[in-house]
Amino acid sequence: MSSSQAPLDIDLAKQLADAVDRRRNFAIISHPDAGKTTLTEKLLLYGGAIQQAGAVKARGEQRKVTSDWMELEKQRGISITSTVLQFDYGTTTINLLDTPGHQDFSEDTYRTLAAADNAVMLEDAAKGLEPQTRKLFEVCRMRQIPIFTFINKMDRPCRDPLSLLDEIESELGLIPWAVNWPIGSGEQFRGVIDRRTREVILFSRAGRGQQATERKLSLDDPALRELVEEDLLDLAVEELELLEAAGADLDLEAVHSGDLTPVFFGSAMTNFGVRPFLDAFLELAQRPIGRSSSDGMIDPLREDFSGFVFKLQANMDPRHRDRVAFVRVCSGRFARDMTVKHARSGKAIRLSRPQKLFGQDREVVEDAYPGDVIGLNNPGMFAIGDTLYVGSKVEFEGIPCFSPEIFSWLRNPNPSAFKNFRKGVNELREEGAVQILYDTDESKRDPILAAVGQLQLEVVQHRLENEYGVETRLEPLGYQVARWVTGGWPELDRLGRIFNCKTVRDAWNRPVLLFKNEWNLNQLNQDHPEFELSNVAPVVSGVEPISL
C-alpha cells in the first residue's frame, strides 16, 4: 500500500467506526394490545420524525399511524406487517424494526428479530407477562438479544410495580433492574424517579399526539412536596429503598448478554416516561454487533460490505406493483450503485436504487452502515436469508421456518385468472406471508397454504384479490402438526408406508409430514424412535424454490 493511500484508508476506517458508534437498532416485542404501535409512534414523535402521533384505531380526522400501511391494517386497527423506521435523535441514528402485533404473524417477528441488536419488551401494567410476550422472549433468549422492558399503561389501574418485577425474574429468569420508578398509578400517575440520578420527572398531560411537558426536580427539593401528594411520594421512595436493599447492580455486560433487563415505567398513550426511556435506552443499548457466518464472526468494522435479507414485501406501493427486499447491513459501508455478490447463486448484482425506508415512504439512499436497513428492488432474485457481500465470500446463518398449525387448499375457481393466481402465490411465498406446500400427487396442482394463525390465510386471500385481482376459495385440511423429515426422501423411502399422516413437499422439494394431532406424531415417534423429525425447516442454501 502506498503512503498516499494510507491516510484515506485510515479516514474510511474512522468514518465507519464513527457511523457504527452512532447507531442503535432495535425491535419492539409484545402481546397484542400492549400498546406497541402507540409506543412506536411516540418514539418517532420524540425523534422529530413526525410532527403528530396517531393512535391505531383512527377516529374521525385523527391521523393513521406511520408504521401501519397495508389497507387491511387500517381497516382492522392491527399491525400485521413489519416495517422499518429510521430516524435521528440527537447525534444517534435509530433503526426501529417495527413488528406485527398480531400473534398469527409471529414468524414475521422471528425474522425481524434476526436483524435486531436489541429488543424492547413491552408489558401492559395491568396484565404483566402475556403468552405472546413469553414466546417472543424465548426467541430473544435464543439469539442472546439484550432486552429492555417498558411497563406501559401506568395511567390506568395496574398491578403493584414490585410484583411486575418479581414476575419477570421468577417466570423469565431475567434479573430486572428498575431504571426509573413510578410515583402513583392510574389517575394518580404523576411521574417517575430516575434511580441513578435521584431526579424526579413530573409529567403533565399534553394534547392528543403531542409531546408531554416534563418538569425535573431533585428528590430532595422541598418544592416537590407541594407538587405531588405526600402519600404517593412516600410510597415510591419506600419502594425504591426496598429495591436498593435487594442489592443488584446495573451491570452493562449482563444487559448485553441478555441476563439483566433495565425496566422503565410510563404511558405511551399520554407520553409519560417515553423521553426518559429513549434517553436511557440509547445510553445502555448495544451498538451493532458482529454476526456469525460461514467465515466466522463478521465484525461490523470489517472493511468490505456484507448484509443479509431478512424480509421481503410485495406491493408496498400498489401503483408500481413493486417488490422490496429488506437488507440488514452487517459490515462495511454500503454505497449506491455498488456491485455485490449474491452468495446463494454466485451472481454479481449492481444495486442501483437502494432505498431508505420509513413505513411506506421511501427515498433513494446514497450510503448505509452496519445496523441500518436498506430496501432493494427485488426482481425475484432474493429469498429470505440470502447473503450479499463484497470481497471474500461470506454467508450468514439462514433464518429458519417454524412449524405451521393450520393447513388449507387454496383453490382458484377461475381458470382464466391462473396467470395472476400463480404470480400472486409465488410472490407471497417469497415474502414468507405463509408457507406453501404441494401434494406429492403431481395431478393435484393447487397449493396448500400452511400458517401459524387463521388471519394469515385471510390476509393472503385479501391480498390476492386486492393486489392481483384473483378471487380464491380455501378448503381446510384436517391437520394441525407439521414435521420435516431430517434425512429427506431417502430416509422416508427407507421407512416405507406411514399411517395416520399425509406426506407433502415444501417449496424446496423436501418431505413434510402432516399429522392430525400430537397423539399421531407421538405414536410415530414411539414406533420408529430412530426416525428423525424436526419442527423447524432446515435452512436452505444454494437451492432455488419450486414455483407454482
TORBA-491109 format. One record per residue (C-alpha): residue number from 1; chain; x, y, z. Coordinates in pm, whole numbers. Last residue first. Layout:
TORBA-491109
[NUM, "A", [X, Y, Z]]
...
//
This chain:
TORBA-491109
[548, "A", [-4635, -2282, -880]]
[547, "A", [-4267, -2210, -829]]
[546, "A", [-4030, -2454, -660]]
[545, "A", [-3752, -2288, -464]]
[544, "A", [-3396, -2245, -597]]
[543, "A", [-3124, -2415, -393]]
[542, "A", [-2782, -2271, -294]]
[541, "A", [-2856, -2251, 78]]
[540, "A", [-3170, -2351, 267]]
[539, "A", [-3204, -2365, 647]]
[538, "A", [-3374, -2687, 758]]
[537, "A", [-3741, -2633, 846]]
[536, "A", [-3810, -2624, 1220]]
[535, "A", [-4037, -2883, 1385]]
[534, "A", [-3782, -3155, 1302]]
[533, "A", [-3827, -3530, 1252]]
[532, "A", [-3576, -3810, 1298]]
[531, "A", [-3672, -4177, 1250]]
[530, "A", [-3467, -4381, 1502]]
[529, "A", [-3756, -4387, 1753]]
[528, "A", [-3982, -4559, 1495]]
[527, "A", [-4295, -4692, 1668]]
[526, "A", [-4270, -4447, 1960]]
[525, "A", [-4201, -4145, 1737]]
[524, "A", [-4488, -4249, 1505]]
[523, "A", [-4728, -4268, 1801]]
[522, "A", [-4607, -3930, 1929]]
[521, "A", [-4698, -3772, 1594]]
[520, "A", [-5044, -3930, 1597]]
[519, "A", [-5102, -3801, 1953]]
[518, "A", [-4979, -3452, 1857]]
[517, "A", [-5274, -3413, 1618]]
[516, "A", [-5397, -3463, 1263]]
[515, "A", [-5039, -3508, 1142]]
[514, "A", [-4871, -3357, 836]]
[513, "A", [-4532, -3496, 727]]
[512, "A", [-4300, -3272, 525]]
[511, "A", [-4066, -3405, 257]]
[510, "A", [-3831, -3153, 97]]
[509, "A", [-3897, -3013, -252]]
[508, "A", [-3769, -2664, -166]]
[507, "A", [-4121, -2513, -165]]
[506, "A", [-4236, -2787, 76]]
[505, "A", [-4346, -3133, -34]]
[504, "A", [-4635, -3329, 120]]
[503, "A", [-4677, -3658, 308]]
[502, "A", [-5005, -3707, 496]]
[501, "A", [-5029, -3876, 837]]
[500, "A", [-5218, -4151, 1015]]
[499, "A", [-5015, -4439, 872]]
[498, "A", [-4661, -4446, 735]]
[497, "A", [-4558, -4666, 442]]
[496, "A", [-4188, -4735, 393]]
[495, "A", [-3917, -4631, 640]]
[494, "A", [-3638, -4649, 382]]
[493, "A", [-3836, -4434, 140]]
[492, "A", [-3873, -4163, 409]]
[491, "A", [-3499, -4172, 483]]
[490, "A", [-3418, -4141, 110]]
[489, "A", [-3671, -3850, 78]]
[488, "A", [-3506, -3624, 338]]
[487, "A", [-3300, -3742, 639]]
[486, "A", [-3444, -3479, 877]]
[485, "A", [-3805, -3536, 769]]
[484, "A", [-3978, -3202, 833]]
[483, "A", [-4268, -3201, 1079]]
[482, "A", [-4613, -3042, 1056]]
[481, "A", [-4895, -3053, 1315]]
[480, "A", [-5262, -2945, 1295]]
[479, "A", [-5418, -3141, 1010]]
[478, "A", [-5778, -3166, 887]]
[477, "A", [-5724, -2985, 559]]
[476, "A", [-5928, -2668, 522]]
[475, "A", [-6065, -2566, 180]]
[474, "A", [-5998, -2200, 99]]
[473, "A", [-6150, -2032, -206]]
[472, "A", [-5990, -1765, -423]]
[471, "A", [-6072, -1439, -601]]
[470, "A", [-5786, -1301, -811]]
[469, "A", [-5726, -935, -898]]
[468, "A", [-5355, -942, -805]]
[467, "A", [-5329, -672, -535]]
[466, "A", [-5684, -662, -399]]
[465, "A", [-5795, -1022, -455]]
[464, "A", [-5463, -1194, -387]]
[463, "A", [-5408, -953, -97]]
[462, "A", [-5737, -1038, 75]]
[461, "A", [-5683, -1412, 21]]
[460, "A", [-5331, -1394, 166]]
[459, "A", [-5456, -1179, 458]]
[458, "A", [-5731, -1431, 535]]
[457, "A", [-5477, -1713, 543]]
[456, "A", [-5252, -1521, 784]]
[455, "A", [-5558, -1443, 1000]]
[454, "A", [-5610, -1815, 1059]]
[453, "A", [-5282, -1849, 1250]]
[452, "A", [-4946, -2027, 1223]]
[451, "A", [-4982, -2088, 851]]
[450, "A", [-4960, -2351, 579]]
[449, "A", [-5130, -2278, 246]]
[448, "A", [-5157, -2587, 24]]
[447, "A", [-5103, -2518, -345]]
[446, "A", [-5341, -2643, -615]]
[445, "A", [-5165, -2869, -867]]
[444, "A", [-5308, -3205, -769]]
[443, "A", [-5201, -3416, -1072]]
[442, "A", [-4844, -3428, -939]]
[441, "A", [-4954, -3634, -636]]
[440, "A", [-4691, -3540, -375]]
[439, "A", [-4924, -3254, -276]]
[438, "A", [-4757, -2915, -251]]
[437, "A", [-4674, -2688, 45]]
[436, "A", [-4656, -2310, 60]]
[435, "A", [-4554, -2130, 379]]
[434, "A", [-4736, -1808, 457]]
[433, "A", [-4652, -1437, 429]]
[432, "A", [-4292, -1558, 383]]
[431, "A", [-4234, -1284, 129]]
[430, "A", [-4122, -1532, -137]]
[429, "A", [-4447, -1725, -76]]
[428, "A", [-4645, -1403, -137]]
[427, "A", [-4464, -1357, -469]]
[426, "A", [-4522, -1715, -585]]
[425, "A", [-4890, -1717, -485]]
[424, "A", [-4956, -1382, -654]]
[423, "A", [-4782, -1475, -981]]
[422, "A", [-4962, -1812, -994]]
[421, "A", [-5302, -1653, -934]]
[420, "A", [-5226, -1380, -1188]]
[419, "A", [-5153, -1642, -1457]]
[418, "A", [-5443, -1861, -1341]]
[417, "A", [-5707, -1589, -1384]]
[416, "A", [-5866, -1761, -1687]]
[415, "A", [-5903, -2078, -1476]]
[414, "A", [-6146, -1902, -1233]]
[413, "A", [-6218, -2114, -924]]
[412, "A", [-5860, -2078, -793]]
[411, "A", [-5843, -2304, -489]]
[410, "A", [-5601, -2265, -196]]
[409, "A", [-5601, -2594, -6]]
[408, "A", [-5584, -2527, 365]]
[407, "A", [-5342, -2604, 652]]
[406, "A", [-5326, -2455, 1003]]
[405, "A", [-5051, -2532, 1259]]
[404, "A", [-4730, -2420, 1086]]
[403, "A", [-4388, -2532, 1217]]
[402, "A", [-4124, -2263, 1208]]
[401, "A", [-3912, -2150, 914]]
[400, "A", [-3542, -2091, 991]]
[399, "A", [-3337, -1782, 905]]
[398, "A", [-3003, -1871, 747]]
[397, "A", [-2664, -1817, 910]]
[396, "A", [-2464, -1559, 719]]
[395, "A", [-2267, -1648, 407]]
[394, "A", [-1930, -1489, 344]]
[393, "A", [-1720, -1489, 27]]
[392, "A", [-1409, -1269, 11]]
[391, "A", [-1470, -920, -125]]
[390, "A", [-1820, -767, -140]]
[389, "A", [-2127, -935, 11]]
[388, "A", [-2497, -1013, -16]]
[387, "A", [-2637, -1300, 195]]
[386, "A", [-2983, -1454, 136]]
[385, "A", [-3187, -1542, 448]]
[384, "A", [-3528, -1461, 295]]
[383, "A", [-3503, -1500, -83]]
[382, "A", [-3378, -1253, -342]]
[381, "A", [-3382, -1293, -721]]
[380, "A", [-3747, -1222, -794]]
[379, "A", [-3696, -872, -935]]
[378, "A", [-3644, -740, -582]]
[377, "A", [-3588, -364, -558]]
[376, "A", [-3370, -317, -254]]
[375, "A", [-3472, -162, 77]]
[374, "A", [-3200, -72, 324]]
[373, "A", [-3172, -149, 694]]
[372, "A", [-2903, 14, 905]]
[371, "A", [-2718, -161, 1190]]
[370, "A", [-2390, -164, 997]]
[369, "A", [-2371, 140, 764]]
[368, "A", [-2567, 290, 476]]
[367, "A", [-2492, 504, 172]]
[366, "A", [-2658, 708, -103]]
[365, "A", [-3021, 630, -16]]
[364, "A", [-3310, 678, -255]]
[363, "A", [-3620, 780, -63]]
[362, "A", [-3907, 576, 71]]
[361, "A", [-4241, 615, 240]]
[360, "A", [-4444, 306, 333]]
[359, "A", [-4304, 288, 685]]
[358, "A", [-3985, 492, 667]]
[357, "A", [-3747, 311, 438]]
[356, "A", [-3417, 426, 289]]
[355, "A", [-3399, 291, -62]]
[354, "A", [-3133, 131, -279]]
[353, "A", [-3176, 211, -648]]
[352, "A", [-2865, 97, -837]]
[351, "A", [-2761, -218, -656]]
[350, "A", [-2549, -392, -920]]
[349, "A", [-2570, -769, -881]]
[348, "A", [-2292, -1028, -930]]
[347, "A", [-2416, -1388, -936]]
[346, "A", [-2286, -1666, -707]]
[345, "A", [-2643, -1800, -676]]
[344, "A", [-2667, -1835, -297]]
[343, "A", [-2397, -1581, -207]]
[342, "A", [-2527, -1292, -421]]
[341, "A", [-2211, -1089, -490]]
[340, "A", [-2225, -710, -475]]
[339, "A", [-2183, -428, -725]]
[338, "A", [-2210, -78, -577]]
[337, "A", [-2452, 165, -740]]
[336, "A", [-2540, 328, -404]]
[335, "A", [-2284, 269, -131]]
[334, "A", [-2289, 24, 162]]
[333, "A", [-2010, 79, 410]]
[332, "A", [-1853, -215, 589]]
[331, "A", [-2029, -486, 789]]
[330, "A", [-2373, -620, 882]]
[329, "A", [-2622, -414, 675]]
[328, "A", [-2971, -561, 728]]
[327, "A", [-3143, -599, 391]]
[326, "A", [-3519, -560, 335]]
[325, "A", [-3612, -690, -11]]
[324, "A", [-3884, -487, -183]]
[323, "A", [-4128, -600, -450]]
[322, "A", [-4310, -345, -663]]
[321, "A", [-4655, -343, -818]]
[320, "A", [-4591, 24, -914]]
[319, "A", [-4921, 183, -812]]
[318, "A", [-4963, -62, -523]]
[317, "A", [-4652, 80, -347]]
[316, "A", [-4574, -170, -72]]
[315, "A", [-4676, -423, -339]]
[314, "A", [-4465, -720, -229]]
[313, "A", [-4259, -738, 90]]
[312, "A", [-3948, -947, 152]]
[311, "A", [-3778, -978, 491]]
[310, "A", [-3448, -1079, 648]]
[309, "A", [-3214, -1032, 351]]
[308, "A", [-2850, -1036, 463]]
[307, "A", [-2559, -794, 471]]
[306, "A", [-2193, -758, 378]]
[305, "A", [-1972, -464, 278]]
[304, "A", [-1595, -496, 292]]
[303, "A", [-1386, -305, 550]]
[302, "A", [-1476, -519, 850]]
[301, "A", [-1585, -273, 1121]]
[300, "A", [-1917, -455, 1171]]
[299, "A", [-1709, -765, 1261]]
[298, "A", [-1805, -1088, 1086]]
[297, "A", [-1771, -1388, 1319]]
[296, "A", [-1652, -1698, 1132]]
[295, "A", [-1633, -1734, 752]]
[294, "A", [-1953, -1936, 719]]
[293, "A", [-2117, -1661, 923]]
[292, "A", [-2192, -1541, 1279]]
[291, "A", [-2265, -1171, 1306]]
[290, "A", [-2071, -899, 1489]]
[289, "A", [-2256, -629, 1682]]
[288, "A", [-2436, -302, 1603]]
[287, "A", [-2416, -88, 1920]]
[286, "A", [-2557, -221, 2246]]
[285, "A", [-2827, -36, 2433]]
[284, "A", [-2744, 146, 2760]]
[283, "A", [-2714, 513, 2654]]
[282, "A", [-2972, 491, 2378]]
[281, "A", [-3213, 319, 2619]]
[280, "A", [-3161, 584, 2886]]
[279, "A", [-3260, 870, 2654]]
[278, "A", [-3550, 676, 2498]]
[277, "A", [-3693, 575, 2838]]
[276, "A", [-3670, 927, 2978]]
[275, "A", [-3845, 1050, 2658]]
[274, "A", [-4131, 799, 2681]]
[273, "A", [-4200, 842, 3053]]
[272, "A", [-4548, 990, 3025]]
[271, "A", [-4636, 1030, 2655]]
[270, "A", [-5013, 1007, 2732]]
[269, "A", [-5067, 698, 2512]]
[268, "A", [-4715, 565, 2570]]
[267, "A", [-4766, 553, 2945]]
[266, "A", [-4464, 501, 3167]]
[265, "A", [-4239, 269, 3367]]
[264, "A", [-3889, 157, 3271]]
[263, "A", [-3702, -168, 3341]]
[262, "A", [-3339, -249, 3253]]
[261, "A", [-3323, -624, 3179]]
[260, "A", [-3039, -843, 3306]]
[259, "A", [-2924, -1175, 3156]]
[258, "A", [-2942, -1081, 2785]]
[257, "A", [-2565, -1076, 2733]]
[256, "A", [-2579, -701, 2667]]
[255, "A", [-2761, -630, 2995]]
[254, "A", [-2523, -854, 3196]]
[253, "A", [-2226, -665, 3048]]
[252, "A", [-2394, -334, 3131]]
[251, "A", [-2430, -428, 3501]]
[250, "A", [-2695, -218, 3678]]
[249, "A", [-2627, -351, 4027]]
[248, "A", [-2846, -585, 4236]]
[247, "A", [-2858, -516, 4613]]
[246, "A", [-3210, -606, 4718]]
[245, "A", [-3172, -322, 4970]]
[244, "A", [-3174, -74, 4682]]
[243, "A", [-3502, -218, 4558]]
[242, "A", [-3658, -186, 4905]]
[241, "A", [-3536, 175, 4923]]
[240, "A", [-3710, 243, 4592]]
[239, "A", [-4032, 100, 4735]]
[238, "A", [-4013, 343, 5031]]
[237, "A", [-3942, 635, 4798]]
[236, "A", [-4247, 548, 4582]]
[235, "A", [-4469, 510, 4892]]
[234, "A", [-4353, 844, 5035]]
[233, "A", [-4420, 1022, 4705]]
[232, "A", [-4772, 889, 4671]]
[231, "A", [-4855, 963, 5038]]
[230, "A", [-4719, 1317, 5011]]
[229, "A", [-4929, 1418, 4712]]
[228, "A", [-4702, 1573, 4449]]
[227, "A", [-4638, 1939, 4364]]
[226, "A", [-4602, 2090, 4712]]
[225, "A", [-4386, 1803, 4836]]
[224, "A", [-4158, 1850, 4534]]
[223, "A", [-4084, 2211, 4628]]
[222, "A", [-3867, 2082, 4917]]
[221, "A", [-3612, 1951, 4658]]
[220, "A", [-3453, 1629, 4792]]
[219, "A", [-3576, 1412, 4502]]
[218, "A", [-3418, 1671, 4272]]
[217, "A", [-3657, 1832, 4027]]
[216, "A", [-3739, 1789, 3658]]
[215, "A", [-4060, 1910, 3492]]
[214, "A", [-4189, 1744, 3180]]
[213, "A", [-4443, 1850, 2918]]
[212, "A", [-4590, 1564, 2716]]
[211, "A", [-4516, 1566, 2342]]
[210, "A", [-4826, 1598, 2123]]
[209, "A", [-5048, 1327, 1969]]
[208, "A", [-5355, 1431, 2167]]
[207, "A", [-5291, 1748, 2366]]
[206, "A", [-5042, 1721, 2653]]
[205, "A", [-5084, 1582, 3002]]
[204, "A", [-4843, 1693, 3270]]
[203, "A", [-4543, 1490, 3369]]
[202, "A", [-4311, 1503, 3669]]
[201, "A", [-3953, 1381, 3636]]
[200, "A", [-3783, 1328, 3973]]
[199, "A", [-3403, 1309, 3986]]
[198, "A", [-3234, 1058, 4213]]
[197, "A", [-2961, 1037, 3944]]
[196, "A", [-2943, 657, 3903]]
[195, "A", [-3295, 573, 4019]]
[194, "A", [-3468, 825, 3797]]
[193, "A", [-3794, 888, 3984]]
[192, "A", [-4106, 877, 3767]]
[191, "A", [-4418, 1085, 3707]]
[190, "A", [-4759, 1174, 3849]]
[189, "A", [-4971, 862, 3796]]
[188, "A", [-5273, 941, 4018]]
[187, "A", [-5541, 862, 3757]]
[186, "A", [-5386, 517, 3723]]
[185, "A", [-5056, 490, 3909]]
[184, "A", [-4854, 673, 4172]]
[183, "A", [-4492, 785, 4150]]
[182, "A", [-4334, 530, 3919]]
[181, "A", [-3973, 411, 3945]]
[180, "A", [-3691, 459, 3696]]
[179, "A", [-3400, 243, 3586]]
[178, "A", [-3564, -58, 3752]]
[177, "A", [-3324, -353, 3725]]
[176, "A", [-3494, -685, 3639]]
[175, "A", [-3284, -1006, 3650]]
[174, "A", [-3426, -1235, 3384]]
[173, "A", [-3524, -1594, 3467]]
[172, "A", [-3838, -1547, 3262]]
[171, "A", [-4101, -1658, 3515]]
[170, "A", [-3941, -1571, 3851]]
[169, "A", [-3750, -1260, 3745]]
[168, "A", [-4013, -1106, 3520]]
[167, "A", [-4287, -1190, 3774]]
[166, "A", [-4091, -1024, 4056]]
[165, "A", [-4061, -705, 3856]]
[164, "A", [-4438, -697, 3800]]
[163, "A", [-4496, -774, 4170]]
[162, "A", [-4284, -470, 4266]]
[161, "A", [-4488, -247, 4031]]
[160, "A", [-4821, -345, 4200]]
[159, "A", [-5070, -420, 3924]]
[158, "A", [-5248, -155, 3722]]
[157, "A", [-5546, 80, 3701]]
[156, "A", [-5467, 312, 3409]]
[155, "A", [-5203, 586, 3370]]
[154, "A", [-4931, 321, 3409]]
[153, "A", [-5032, 198, 3062]]
[152, "A", [-4686, 60, 2973]]
[151, "A", [-4410, -129, 3151]]
[150, "A", [-4111, -83, 2917]]
[149, "A", [-3860, -367, 2946]]
[148, "A", [-3521, -358, 2771]]
[147, "A", [-3394, -693, 2640]]
[146, "A", [-3042, -761, 2512]]
[145, "A", [-3051, -1024, 2233]]
[144, "A", [-2896, -1361, 2317]]
[143, "A", [-3038, -1515, 1994]]
[142, "A", [-3218, -1798, 2175]]
[141, "A", [-3304, -1552, 2455]]
[140, "A", [-3462, -1316, 2204]]
[139, "A", [-3661, -1606, 2056]]
[138, "A", [-3771, -1709, 2408]]
[137, "A", [-3886, -1351, 2475]]
[136, "A", [-4105, -1377, 2165]]
[135, "A", [-4298, -1669, 2316]]
[134, "A", [-4321, -1504, 2658]]
[133, "A", [-4457, -1182, 2504]]
[132, "A", [-4711, -1382, 2302]]
[131, "A", [-4841, -1555, 2616]]
[130, "A", [-4874, -1247, 2843]]
[129, "A", [-4642, -1105, 3110]]
[128, "A", [-4796, -828, 3319]]
[127, "A", [-5170, -773, 3278]]
[126, "A", [-5242, -436, 3441]]
[125, "A", [-4905, -279, 3360]]
[124, "A", [-4930, -393, 2994]]
[123, "A", [-4581, -504, 2903]]
[122, "A", [-4350, -401, 2617]]
[121, "A", [-4025, -588, 2566]]
[120, "A", [-3778, -366, 2381]]
[119, "A", [-3529, -573, 2186]]
[118, "A", [-3168, -503, 2092]]
[117, "A", [-2933, -591, 1804]]
[116, "A", [-3217, -667, 1559]]
[115, "A", [-3192, -833, 1216]]
[114, "A", [-3279, -1187, 1330]]
[113, "A", [-3555, -1026, 1541]]
[112, "A", [-3726, -933, 1213]]
[111, "A", [-3740, -1298, 1110]]
[110, "A", [-3894, -1403, 1441]]
[109, "A", [-4146, -1115, 1409]]
[108, "A", [-4256, -1239, 1066]]
[107, "A", [-4299, -1580, 1228]]
[106, "A", [-4521, -1425, 1499]]
[105, "A", [-4779, -1321, 1242]]
[104, "A", [-5082, -1502, 1386]]
[103, "A", [-4988, -1343, 1720]]
[102, "A", [-5092, -996, 1598]]
[101, "A", [-4859, -709, 1683]]
[100, "A", [-4654, -735, 1365]]
[99, "A", [-4302, -593, 1406]]
[98, "A", [-4148, -247, 1377]]
[97, "A", [-3772, -253, 1333]]
[96, "A", [-3660, 82, 1470]]
[95, "A", [-3328, 191, 1322]]
[94, "A", [-3202, 486, 1528]]
[93, "A", [-2925, 722, 1421]]
[92, "A", [-2779, 894, 1729]]
[91, "A", [-2642, 1252, 1746]]
[90, "A", [-2964, 1394, 1888]]
[89, "A", [-3237, 1156, 1776]]
[88, "A", [-3212, 1060, 1409]]
[87, "A", [-3469, 849, 1226]]
[86, "A", [-3505, 510, 1057]]
[85, "A", [-3837, 327, 1059]]
[84, "A", [-3851, -26, 922]]
[83, "A", [-4175, -209, 864]]
[82, "A", [-4311, -545, 969]]
[81, "A", [-4660, -648, 864]]
[80, "A", [-4976, -740, 1052]]
[79, "A", [-5031, -439, 1278]]
[78, "A", [-5390, -402, 1398]]
[77, "A", [-5665, -139, 1363]]
[76, "A", [-5885, -366, 1149]]
[75, "A", [-5946, -143, 846]]
[74, "A", [-5610, 37, 864]]
[73, "A", [-5424, -293, 890]]
[72, "A", [-5624, -436, 596]]
[71, "A", [-5517, -143, 379]]
[70, "A", [-5147, -208, 448]]
[69, "A", [-4957, 95, 577]]
[68, "A", [-4932, 56, 953]]
[67, "A", [-4599, 210, 1065]]
[66, "A", [-4695, 574, 1027]]
[65, "A", [-5016, 553, 1228]]
[64, "A", [-5328, 697, 1072]]
[63, "A", [-5410, 1061, 1152]]
[62, "A", [-5710, 1166, 1361]]
[61, "A", [-5970, 1310, 1124]]
[60, "A", [-6254, 1100, 1255]]
[59, "A", [-6129, 817, 1472]]
[58, "A", [-5823, 607, 1387]]
[57, "A", [-5784, 292, 1589]]
[56, "A", [-5404, 280, 1588]]
[55, "A", [-5333, 611, 1758]]
[54, "A", [-5162, 889, 1566]]
[53, "A", [-4853, 1087, 1665]]
[52, "A", [-4805, 1443, 1545]]
[51, "A", [-4500, 1611, 1396]]
[50, "A", [-4322, 1300, 1272]]
[49, "A", [-3953, 1208, 1263]]
[48, "A", [-3871, 1457, 1540]]
[47, "A", [-3718, 1174, 1745]]
[46, "A", [-3969, 1248, 2020]]
[45, "A", [-4257, 1193, 1775]]
[44, "A", [-4093, 882, 1632]]
[43, "A", [-4068, 737, 1983]]
[42, "A", [-4435, 830, 2032]]
[41, "A", [-4538, 646, 1716]]
[40, "A", [-4354, 329, 1817]]
[39, "A", [-4511, 346, 2165]]
[38, "A", [-4859, 363, 2006]]
[37, "A", [-4779, 70, 1775]]
[36, "A", [-4665, -138, 2072]]
[35, "A", [-4954, -55, 2307]]
[34, "A", [-4998, -387, 2493]]
[33, "A", [-5291, -460, 2260]]
[32, "A", [-5135, -773, 2106]]
[31, "A", [-4856, -924, 2321]]
[30, "A", [-4522, -751, 2290]]
[29, "A", [-4189, -724, 2110]]
[28, "A", [-4031, -398, 1994]]
[27, "A", [-3730, -427, 1763]]
[26, "A", [-3398, -246, 1799]]
[25, "A", [-3103, -83, 1620]]
[24, "A", [-2876, 182, 1766]]
[23, "A", [-2620, 363, 1554]]
[22, "A", [-2369, 635, 1640]]
[21, "A", [-2081, 400, 1722]]
[20, "A", [-2130, 222, 1389]]
[19, "A", [-2106, 553, 1198]]
[18, "A", [-1798, 663, 1396]]
[17, "A", [-1621, 330, 1329]]
[16, "A", [-1704, 350, 955]]
[15, "A", [-1578, 710, 926]]
[14, "A", [-1265, 615, 1123]]
[13, "A", [-1196, 321, 888]]
[12, "A", [-1253, 546, 587]]
[11, "A", [-1015, 810, 724]]
[10, "A", [-749, 545, 797]]
[9, "A", [-790, 411, 444]]
[8, "A", [-753, 764, 301]]
[7, "A", [-445, 832, 518]]
[6, "A", [-282, 508, 388]]
[5, "A", [-335, 566, 16]]
[4, "A", [-63, 832, -32]]
[3, "A", [183, 613, 164]]
[2, "A", [143, 340, -95]]
[1, "A", [0, 0, 0]]
//
